Amino acid sequence: MRVLIFVCALALAAIGTPVSGQNQAIAQTANSISEIRVEGNRRIEASTVQSYLLFSVGSPYNRSRVDKSLKALFNTGLFADVTIRRDGSAIVVNVVENPIINRLAFEGNRRIKDDVLNSEIQLRPRVVYTRARVQNDVQRIITVYRRSGRFAAVVEPKVIQLEQNRVDLVFEINEGEQTGIKKIRFVGNKIFPDKRLLSQISTDETRWYNFLSSSDTYDPDRLTFDRELLRKYYLSKGYADFRVVSAIAELTPDRDGFFITFALDEGQQYAFGKIDVESEIKDLQPEAIRALLTTFEGETYDADAIEESIQAITFELGKLGYAFVNVRPKVDRDPENLKISVNYQIKKGPRVYVERINITGNVRTLDHVIRREFKLAEGDAFNTALLRRSRARIRGLNFFQKVEVTQDEGSSPDKTIINVDVQEKSTGELSVGAGFSTTDSVSGDLTIRERNLLGRGQDLKFKISLGAENQNIDLGFTEPYFMGRDLRAGFDIFNVRKDLQDESGYDLDRLGFRLRTGFRIKENITASVNYSLINEKIDNVQSDASTVIQKSEGEFLTSSIGYNLNFNYLDDTILPTEGNQYTFGQNYSGLGGDVYSIATEASYMHFFPLYEKDVVLSVGGDVGYIFGLGEDVILAQRFNIGGRSFRGFAKSGIGPRDRVTGDSLGGNAYIVGKAEVRFPMGFPEEFGLLGRTFIHAGTLAQIDDNDPNILDEASLRASAGFGVNWTSPFGPLQVNVSYPFLKEDFDDDEIFQLEFGTRF
């Protein structure tokens, strides 16, 4: 019985299986997708839409796959709206395409040009328009304005609908006012006042005189830099534990300015403890290195002095051929006694040689123009001192915005590769100048100059100067390496006309040319030699002028040769604070022509820093003497002193003079001593104001004519006064007020002097 039941069950199971599979197949066929239709597309092909779907014709309908397909189509950014629905066994995909940008424009942007904004945004004509992309570009534009200090800028996108599903996109910009720095505050500073700390950072409070500077606008990167500047300043004053707790910039509610607050923790002031030197270099005695150190036990701790010592040691070892020497200062801090001991550890490095010099970045300047400034050549023993000097010489060309000199290890441990990367700047000049001074009245000039002609380093200049009293036309050319040697050579062709009616009652015209050459004797000593051929003409002599001047009327051809020596040991050529400079030159006239004489001139100036290089004392003087060779010195060759050369006196204000007419006649010998103290006036550094007090003393005398009406007194003249130099936004301005307290009755003094000039 049991067997029968089991057999029947197997039979029923065998019969039932085909029936169940058939029903399932029928169900799957009824649920499958028979067709996919794409509707609403105008520009995009239906096959493109279908390529993003996760189902196809014949596959079963799956709700999860439909949802994922919907998201995939939205993520393409091609569609503003997408719907997927069933129509019987068919699937209908309905799309609304995003428009194409036809034109993109900016309105209201006066401070930032279209090309700058275009380079920042992502949208372009013929690109699909989406709201997300537009909002992203709005934020990018706002970021650009914030970088320029305009945090109140507002950008509103406007869409203009066009036919064929196209749009014009316009960014309407309200730039707003520049968001300045209303106030900078310091919290926690007890040692140094706010005014001192303000002078150390690069950010400035907004002031009316800062209109040509961006330092009074908020910049997060500049704020980070200011934190480092404060840290370096405190470390240089001995506060080794100093830290900037926070630097917070708060925007005012009306978004028209920032309040910046620096929270400081000054800590205690440290002094130097024990100073040691350890060297791993054989035959290098630490005692020889100690003389180079600028850190001394017992003095106030100064991080800058440590860095200077490291550079001095590295520089000296570079002379010995150690390229990759490593000087590490090991610092041991004693907080209880407020002492910091420093141990300079000199790690051994190999002697190396220059394997190769690579020069990059010079698009216009020829390679050899840069290479000839190098004091090192490939194959030479490496020398740090010569490498630094080479970099200084390349920078001195003034052809480049940036000069970076780096080193790489060569093909072997004893070789190094020098890399020179430069960034060129414009060397062509077209400038128009205008000025006024109480000495030369109104003047103007036009200069056309190319300092790197054809990338060869040659200098070509043409200048026209027109003034109420002086007119000058000058064409000059200089070849810095004549015939491939370190020898400057050039020429000048000039025509100078001077109106000397007020001083002496005549006009002077000079027409001629000059050949010149110059060379370097040592790093700080240069020499030059020149030959001149000049036709000098004295005309328009007033009828009541001095008889000495009337006898000088006419033309004279002067053929002369001269030389000059220049010794320059100044730390800066524009505003020196220490060092000295002196020159000596002579000129011999008589290589043919009508004039025979020898003229000698010399000058000397020494600068002494009196207080942190802010207050500088300078002392020096000028001397000159000319004598005729078998004849009198002509009027045009005599020296004239006054104005810029001797403050307190007018141009040609001292020296021999006609008793009757008062005409200045010039002199054969002069000497002027000068002393000046330059000091800041308490204004912010960017204001460009410097004060000066000065005293001048000297004389001009000797004239060959024996006319009884000539007043020729070699007595001492002296003046004292003060002045102000202002580097204004419109050009340099100098004001001098002088009082001549030693003078002759016939001298022509000048209490007030003003000079102003600018270039465009």
Secondary structure, 3 states (H helix, E strand, C coil): CHHHHHHHHHHHHHHHHHHHHHHHHHHHHHHECCEEEEECCCCCCHHHHHCCCCCCCCCECCHHHHHHHHHHHHHCCCEEEEEEEEECCEEEEEEEECCEEEEEEEECCCCCCHHHHHHHCCCCCCCECCHHHHHHHHHHHHHHHHHCCCCCCEEEEEEEEECCCEEEEEEEEECCCCCEEEEEEEECCCCCCHHHHHCCCCCCCCCHHHCCCCCCECCHHHHHHHHHHHHHHHHHCCCCCCEEEEEEEEECCCCCEEEEEEEEECCCCCEEEEEEEEECCCCCCHHHHHCCCCCCCCCECCHHHHHHHHHHHHHHHHHCCECCCEEEEEEEEECCCCEEEEEEEEECCCECEEEEEEEECCCCCCHHHHHCCCCCCCCCECCHHHHHHHHHHHHHCCCEEEEEEEEEECCCCCEEEEEEEEEECCCEEEEEEEEEECCCEEEEEEEEEEEEECCCCEEEEEEEEEECCEEEEEEEEEECCHHHCCEEEEEEEEEEEEEECCCCCEEEEEEEEEEEEEEEEECCEEEEEEEEEEEEEEECCCCCCCHHHHHCCEEEEEEEEEEEEEEECCCCCCCCCCEEEEEEEEEEEEEEECCCEEEEEEEEEEEEEEECCCEEEEEEEEEEEEEECCCCCCHHHCECECCCCCCCECCCCECCEECCCCCECCECEEEEEEEEEEEECCCCHHHCEEEEEEEEEEEEECCCCCCCCEECCCCCEEEEEEEEEEEECCEEEEEEEEEEEECCCCCCECCEEEEEEEEC
